[in-house]
Amino acid sequence: MTAEFMSGKKKSEWTPKQASLLLQVSTTTLRRYEQLELIPIVSRHGVNRRVYTQVHMNAFAALRILAPGYGISVSYEAMRLIRSGKTNDAFWLINEQQSLIHEEKQRVMQMMQLIAQADFCRYNGRHVTENMTIRDVAEMAGVNTSAIRYWEKEGLISPARNARSGYRVFGPRELRRIVVISSLRRTVYFIENMRRLLDDLDTHNLAAVEKSFRIALEKLDQQLALQYKGITAMMRYADSLREENQDRSQRDVKIQKSPLPGNPNI
């Protein structure tokens, strides 16, 4: 996709159409990146004609590679930080995301051990009972109560109701479902697939459940690989931007030191 302008060839400027063909995106998308202030300021030549430099092409490439691994929101925030000169902050942001995916993998592996337990009487150091409140299970599973209400609305969980107060009452079955949903929500993308997995859990079809968790781990491994590719592209862009800024500063210094025309005393 980006081999020509990332290979060190001497071409130094690209028109929007040329960049579009190399990156396999529309010129509208490239202009959108510019409008969102995700790339350095673009110079205009001739009749307001955009000209992209090596730095812009590296920025475009970084954007395209970052998004699959980190998502649009994080990728855009990182690119804006680099554009504003806060490169270290951008890399710390990316580092935080890698920490989160590590935690997610640990959680999935923990769940694989948990689902094999016939006696689900304790979780996260707390006793599991038949009369837990929504706040209890939210704290134990590490999720928001709003997420639990949403999953109930989607039919993924079905807590009982207290006959007198009308409040939700959660038991081991619902807590186990909540923990599974929260562990796999980033890797099991469709509600119907999640519902099928939870049904397998209820019927103790452990082979099918374990297969779903193995697939989830594979997807996390794939995401991690995408994240490292994103880091490589982001470093290439940050380095080229720094070099361009240094070159610009040196040129400015030379201009300031140059003698003025017609003034031999300087």
DADA-V946709 format. One record per residue. PHI is phi in degrees with one decimal (NA if undefined). Layout:
PHI  PHI
//
This chain:
NA  -125.5  -60.5  -64.5  -86.4  -102.4  -95.3  92.4  -65.0  -80.0  -59.9  -121.6  -139.0  -135.0  -79.5  -55.2  -65.7  -63.6  -63.8  -60.9  -67.0  -67.3  -86.2  61.8  -133.3  -79.1  -63.7  -62.8  -64.0  -63.4  -65.7  -63.1  -58.5  -66.2  -63.0  -81.8  58.5  -95.5  -127.3  -61.6  -57.6  -98.0  -74.8  -116.1  -119.8  62.5  -86.5  54.8  -92.1  -67.0  -133.3  -96.3  -98.3  -57.5  -62.7  -62.7  -64.4  -66.0  -66.0  -58.7  -62.0  -61.2  -59.2  -67.3  -88.9  -67.8  -55.1  -63.0  -89.4  -121.0  87.9  -64.1  -60.7  -66.4  -61.2  -65.0  -64.0  -62.9  -66.6  -66.8  -63.0  -64.1  -59.3  -88.6  87.5  -103.2  -63.1  -61.8  -62.8  -63.0  -72.2  -66.6  -61.7  -65.1  -60.7  -62.4  -65.1  -69.0  -64.3  -66.4  -68.9  -64.9  -62.1  -65.0  -64.5  -61.6  -66.8  -62.5  -64.8  -63.8  -66.0  -61.5  -74.9  -67.3  -68.3  -81.2  -81.7  -73.3  -102.5  -101.3  -104.8  -138.8  -151.0  52.7  77.9  -122.5  -72.5  -97.3  -121.0  -89.4  -131.3  -88.8  -85.9  -63.3  -67.5  -59.1  -70.9  -63.9  -66.8  -68.4  -88.7  72.4  -129.4  -82.7  -63.6  -64.5  -65.9  -63.6  -63.8  -65.5  -65.0  -66.1  -60.7  -81.8  81.3  -83.0  -133.7  -144.5  -65.9  -74.2  -120.7  -65.2  -61.2  -91.6  -92.6  82.4  -72.9  -67.0  -127.0  -114.7  -117.7  -57.5  -61.0  -71.3  -63.5  -60.1  -62.2  -62.0  -64.9  -64.1  -60.2  -66.9  -78.4  -113.1  -64.8  -89.4  -114.4  -104.8  -84.4  -113.1  -56.4  -63.5  -65.4  -66.1  -62.9  -64.6  -63.3  -67.5  -64.4  -61.4  -64.7  -66.4  -90.0  60.8  -82.7  -66.1  -63.5  -68.3  -65.1  -62.8  -61.7  -63.2  -69.8  -63.5  -63.6  -61.5  -64.9  -63.3  -66.2  -66.2  -63.4  -65.5  -64.4  -61.5  -61.8  -64.7  -64.3  -66.4  -63.0  -64.0  -62.4  -59.5  -66.4  -68.4  -65.0  -61.8  -65.9  -62.2  -64.8  -67.2  -67.6  -63.5  -63.2  -64.1  -64.6  -65.1  -61.4  -64.5  -63.9  -65.1  -64.4  -64.2  -64.1  -62.0  -63.4  -66.3  -87.1  -67.9  -66.8  -73.5  -58.3  78.2  -126.8  -67.8  -77.9  -97.4
//
